[in-house]
Amino acid sequence: MLSYTALINDATKQLYDTTETPRIDSEVLMQHVLQKDIAWLIGYGDTLASADHSKAFYDLVAKRHSGQPIAYLIGWRDFWTLKLTVNENVLIPRPDTETLVEEALERLPKDRSIDVLELGTGSGAIALSIAKERPLASVIAIEYHDKALELAKQNGLNNNVTNVEFRLSDWFASIDQSERFDLIASNPPYVDPNDPHLQRGDLRFEPITALTAPENGLADIRNIIEAAPSYLKDNGWIIIEHGFNQAKEVAELLGKNGFSQITLHKDINQLPRCTCGKKGAISQEAKKQ
Ligand SMILES: C[S@@+](CC[C@H](N)C(=O)[O-])C[C@H]1O[C@@H](n2cnc3c(N)ncnc32)[C@H](O)[C@@H]1O
């Protein structure tokens, strides 16, 4: 019999060529098996592991070795201030997307009721983060895939966020012509279907419908930007997450569709990741930050 720490050391070696973070991954999988936090592992890691724990741990290590994402193996991921349940029906929320949430919150007042639309909610990450930070907001979260929408709803309940309405829809199709928003946010599929990164890392296991779009990844972004002005209030904002190499095209699309105050924002890795534009006024050239 081996201690928990010895099992983690062994798994770290096994996962060395699979992941850039073999030690952390091994510790997270062990925490999941034991349902204990890292402090417990540090304090009691020399405890001998039971046969059941050892088997459950090595089963997960084998799955991780085959490339399966940690978030799917443990069933959740932290995003913003939320703990979100995730499974193979939704994209795993990325820290990159917190840039979009920050920019949305910059533009949304705390002290009055506002209307927000999120297109392509997946796990609910964006809509729920905004709704939690702005309790007076009414947020509509749109998703095309029913299993993803069900999970997003569940995440709303689990995180006690009550000001989000979840709607099954193909982008704006279920939005009434009379509905108008102060802000529209979207992290749509934007990967070029021929991008070799789709064959690497977590992307191999995530739903392809959440990842790729035709026209070099720009088709959904274009559809959303073209339709958005009809659904925004005057001076309303659009915020779009996109690929690090799509900033120029996105800024051009926003300019062509009458948006102004177009600004580009970098993600946690300093990559240009999200562009904002305001409905109305005269279009300005994208301002890099
Ligand atoms: C890149 S994922 C973003 C998920 C989540 N918002 C996030 O940031 O983690 C794009 C989402 O858009 C959804 N989607 C794709 N096409 C759609 C459509 N036509 N209408 C509504 N949602 C769509 C996908 O199912 C997926 O959940």
The ligand as a Gaussian input file, in Angstrom:
#p B3LYP/6-31G(d) Opt

LIG

0 1
 C      -17.376000      29.255000     -27.604000
 S      -18.791000      28.559000     -26.838000
 C      -19.008000      29.715000     -25.506000
 C      -19.632000      29.129000     -24.273000
 C      -19.657000      30.074000     -23.063000
 N      -20.367000      31.297000     -23.368000
 C      -18.261000      30.398000     -22.593000
 O      -17.794000      31.522000     -22.845000
 O      -17.624000      29.544000     -21.984000
 C      -20.056000      28.986000     -27.996000
 C      -21.459000      28.557000     -27.600000
 O      -22.356000      28.989000     -28.631000
 C      -23.321000      27.968000     -28.836000
 N      -23.876000      28.133000     -30.200000
 C      -23.336000      27.727000     -31.373000
 N      -24.128000      28.057000     -32.405000
 C      -25.211000      28.677000     -31.878000
 C      -26.380000      29.263000     -32.436000
 N      -26.614000      29.255000     -33.749000
 N      -27.274000      29.848000     -31.600000
 C      -27.046000      29.866000     -30.244000
 N      -25.948000      29.322000     -29.652000
 C      -25.043000      28.743000     -30.464000
 C      -22.538000      26.687000     -28.659000
 O      -23.396000      25.587000     -28.423000
 C      -21.643000      27.063000     -27.474000
 O      -22.277000      26.762000     -26.262000

